[in-house]
């Protein structure tokens, strides 16, 4: 059994909790992995790789993500979200135009300091393990990219205003840190109160299935599992002959008498089955195709 499940992760579970629960419905020793981590407070798209599809994971890491986030203005949280210790400010005044301007200023390449309550490693330990011990350490800034940021709803009349926005961003972007930083720029403080991942690369929330429906047998695995090449739709594809397939299946390169774009290429058999991922290297009027990952 090989392919992907597009799971709509509920609140309260870490990403590995989803893996642990799904192991109960798969044959023993089935390999499972997830694409992108979601915090316990977050819900939404969590793609699960099954069997040979776990080999696809490294080739999806550059895919962007889309989130719908809600932040509360007028407070600061030690975890930068609603599940932490929150300190509220006595008075909150927000100018909507100023808020929009600050949010848009974060569009593009930015730098973020990972929050203490995160899975980043520091000297062999997770930051959240150190944070729970009351230990705070210096963290190095990391680059991220906010491709799109869009204000969806603003409830400024509330005692502590709530802002809902959509953001499309690169892998490794911390949305709760984005909320915190916007609050600091605004002068009100802010923390993340709700987060939905609406898309992870090719996987969309409207196509996601509930974890309980899989665990409860209301959706059959055979109907829910997506093809092994589902996340690779943007990668060029190449159909090869049976003779070439023999070489590729043993990890050996082949030479094509035509030019292909440089970079990663999907290799398919005549039966339209994914056989390998390869590097294409144009050489004059030919292309050297070197397998980097072969599938059984």
C-alpha positions in Angstrom: 0.0 0.0 0.0 1.7 3.2 -1.3 0.6 6.7 -1.7 -0.7 9.7 0.3 -3.6 10.5 2.7 -4.7 14.1 2.9 -5.7 14.3 6.6 -7.6 17.2 8.2 -5.7 17.2 11.5 -7.9 18.2 14.5 -6.7 20.4 17.3 -5.0 18.9 20.3 -2.8 16.4 18.4 0.8 16.8 17.3 1.6 15.6 13.9 3.2 12.4 15.1 0.0 11.6 17.1 -1.7 11.3 13.7 1.0 8.9 12.5 0.6 6.8 15.7 -3.2 6.6 15.4 -3.0 5.7 11.7 -0.5 2.9 12.3 -3.5 0.9 13.8 -5.3 0.7 10.5 -2.3 -0.2 8.3 -0.5 -3.6 8.1 2.4 -4.0 10.6 5.7 -2.5 9.5 4.0 -0.1 7.0 6.2 3.1 6.8 4.3 6.3 7.5 5.6 9.9 7.4 4.1 13.4 7.3 4.8 16.4 5.1 5.2 19.5 7.3 4.6 19.8 11.0 1.5 21.3 12.6 1.4 22.5 16.2 -1.2 21.0 18.5 -3.3 24.1 18.4 -3.4 24.1 14.6 -5.8 22.2 12.4 -6.0 21.5 8.7 -4.1 19.8 5.9 -1.5 17.3 7.1 -0.4 15.0 4.2 0.6 11.5 5.3 3.0 9.5 3.1 2.5 5.7 3.1 5.1 3.0 2.1 7.2 4.0 -0.9 5.6 7.5 -0.8 7.8 8.3 2.2 10.7 8.5 -0.3 8.8 11.5 -1.9 9.0 13.6 1.2 12.4 15.2 0.5 11.2 16.4 -2.9 8.2 18.3 -1.5 9.9 20.3 1.1 10.1 23.5 -1.0 6.3 23.6 -1.6 4.6 26.6 -0.1 1.7 26.6 2.4 -1.5 28.5 2.9 -3.0 29.4 6.2 -6.1 31.1 7.6 -5.0 32.7 10.9 -6.8 34.7 13.6 -4.8 36.8 16.0 -5.9 38.8 19.1 -4.5 42.3 19.6 -3.8 43.7 23.0 -2.0 40.8 24.6 1.3 38.9 24.5 1.8 35.2 25.1 4.9 33.3 26.1 4.2 30.7 23.4 3.0 33.4 21.0 -0.4 31.6 20.9 -3.6 31.3 22.9 -2.3 28.2 24.7 0.4 30.0 26.6 0.5 32.5 29.5 -1.1 35.7 28.3 -0.5 39.2 29.5 -3.2 41.7 28.4 -2.7 45.4 28.0 -5.2 47.8 29.7 -6.2 49.7 26.6 -6.1 48.9 22.9 -6.5 51.4 20.1 -6.1 50.1 16.5 -6.1 52.1 13.3 -7.2 49.7 10.5 -5.1 51.5 7.8 -2.0 51.3 10.0 -2.7 47.6 10.6 -3.0 46.9 6.9 0.2 48.8 6.2 2.2 46.9 8.8 0.8 43.5 7.6 1.7 44.3 4.0 5.2 45.3 5.1 5.8 41.6 6.0 5.2 40.5 2.4 8.4 39.2 0.8 11.5 37.8 2.3 11.6 38.2 6.1 13.6 36.9 9.0 12.1 35.3 12.1 13.5 34.2 15.4 12.0 30.7 16.1 9.8 30.8 19.3 11.0 28.9 22.4 8.0 26.7 22.2 9.0 25.1 18.9 10.5 21.9 17.6 13.8 23.5 16.6 16.9 21.7 18.1 19.4 23.4 20.4 22.4 21.3 21.4 20.5 18.1 20.9 17.3 19.2 22.7 14.0 20.5 21.4 13.4 24.2 22.2 10.0 23.3 23.7 11.6 20.8 26.1 13.9 23.6 27.3 11.0 26.1 27.5 9.0 23.7 29.7 12.0 23.6 32.1 12.0 27.4 32.2 15.2 27.6 30.2 15.5 30.3 27.5 18.3 30.3 25.0 19.5 32.5 22.2 18.0 31.5 18.8 19.4 32.4 15.4 17.2 34.2 12.9 15.9 32.2 10.0 14.8 33.3 6.6 11.2 32.9 5.5 9.1 34.2 2.6 5.6 35.6 2.8 4.3 35.4 -0.7 0.8 36.7 0.0 -0.9 38.2 3.0 -4.5 39.3 2.9 -6.8 40.7 5.6 -10.1 38.8 5.7 -11.9 40.1 8.7 -11.3 42.7 11.4 -13.4 42.9 14.7 -12.0 46.1 16.0 -15.0 46.9 18.3 -14.1 44.1 20.6 -12.3 44.8 23.9 -9.4 42.9 22.4 -9.7 43.2 18.6 -9.5 40.0 16.5 -8.0 40.0 13.0 -8.4 37.1 10.6 -6.0 36.9 7.6 -4.8 34.6 4.9 -1.1 34.0 4.3 0.8 32.0 1.7 4.3 31.4 2.8 7.4 29.3 2.5 8.2 26.1 4.5 9.4 26.9 8.0 7.4 30.1 8.5 6.0 30.5 12.0 2.6 32.1 11.8 2.4 32.7 15.5 5.7 34.6 15.3 4.3 36.6 12.4 1.3 37.5 14.6 3.7 38.4 17.5 5.9 40.6 15.3 2.9 42.4 13.8 1.6 43.1 17.3 5.0 44.5 18.3 5.1 46.8 15.3 1.5 47.9 15.9 2.3 48.6 19.6 -0.6 46.6 20.9 1.0 43.1 21.2 -0.7 40.2 19.5 -1.0 36.4 19.8 -2.3 33.7 17.5 -5.7 32.4 18.6 -6.7 30.1 15.7 -4.9 28.5 12.8 -6.1 26.5 9.8 -3.6 25.1 7.2 -5.8 25.3 4.1 -3.2 24.1 1.7 0.2 22.3 1.7 1.6 22.2 -1.8 -0.9 20.3 -3.9 -2.9 19.1 -0.9 -6.0 21.3 -0.2 -8.4 21.5 2.7 -11.5 20.9 0.6 -10.1 17.5 -0.3 -8.9 16.6 3.2 -10.6 13.7 5.1 -11.2 13.6 8.9 -8.9 11.3 10.9 -11.9 9.9 12.8 -13.5 8.8 9.5 -10.4 6.7 8.6 -10.0 5.3 12.1 -13.8 4.5 12.4 -13.9 2.8 9.0 -16.3 5.3 7.5 -13.9 5.9 4.7 -12.1 2.9 3.1 -8.3 3.3 2.8 -8.4 2.1 -0.8 -10.7 5.0 -1.7 -8.8 7.6 0.3 -5.2 6.9 -0.7 -3.8 9.3 -3.4 -1.2 8.2 -6.0 2.4 8.2 -5.0 3.2 11.0 -7.5 0.3 13.2 -6.3 2.6 16.0 -4.8 4.9 16.1 -7.8 2.6 17.7 -10.4 5.0 20.6 -10.9 8.0 18.3 -11.7 8.6 17.5 -15.4 7.8 13.9 -16.4 9.6 11.5 -18.7 8.3 8.3 -20.2 11.1 5.8 -20.9 11.3 2.5 -22.9 11.5 -0.9 -21.2 15.2 -1.1 -22.1 15.9 2.2 -20.4 13.8 1.2 -17.5 16.1 -1.7 -16.7 19.1 0.7 -16.4 17.1 3.1 -14.3 15.7 0.4 -12.0 19.3 -0.4 -11.0 20.2 3.2 -10.4 22.2 3.6 -13.6 22.1 6.8 -15.8 20.7 6.9 -19.3 21.4 9.3 -22.1 18.5 10.8 -24.2 19.1 12.2 -27.7 17.1 15.3 -26.9 17.2 18.2 -24.4 15.3 18.2 -21.2 15.2 21.1 -18.6 17.9 20.9 -16.0 16.8 19.7 -12.6 14.6 17.0 -11.1 12.5 14.8 -13.4 9.9 12.2 -12.8 10.6 8.9 -14.6 7.6 6.7 -15.8 7.3 3.3 -17.3 5.2 2.6 -20.4 2.4 1.6 -18.0 2.4 5.2 -16.6 3.8 4.1 -13.2 6.3 6.2 -11.4 9.7 4.5 -11.4 12.2 7.0 -10.2 13.1 10.6 -9.6 16.2 11.7 -11.5 18.5 14.7 -12.2 18.4 15.9 -15.8 21.7 17.3 -17.0 21.7 18.8 -20.5 24.9 18.1 -22.4 25.1 19.7 -25.8 22.2 18.2 -27.8 21.6 15.3 -25.3 20.5 14.9 -21.7 22.1 12.8 -19.1 19.4 11.4 -16.8 20.8 10.2 -13.4 18.4 8.4 -11.0 18.5 9.8 -7.4 15.6 7.8 -6.0 14.2 4.6 -7.4 10.8 3.1 -6.4 10.0 -0.6 -6.1 
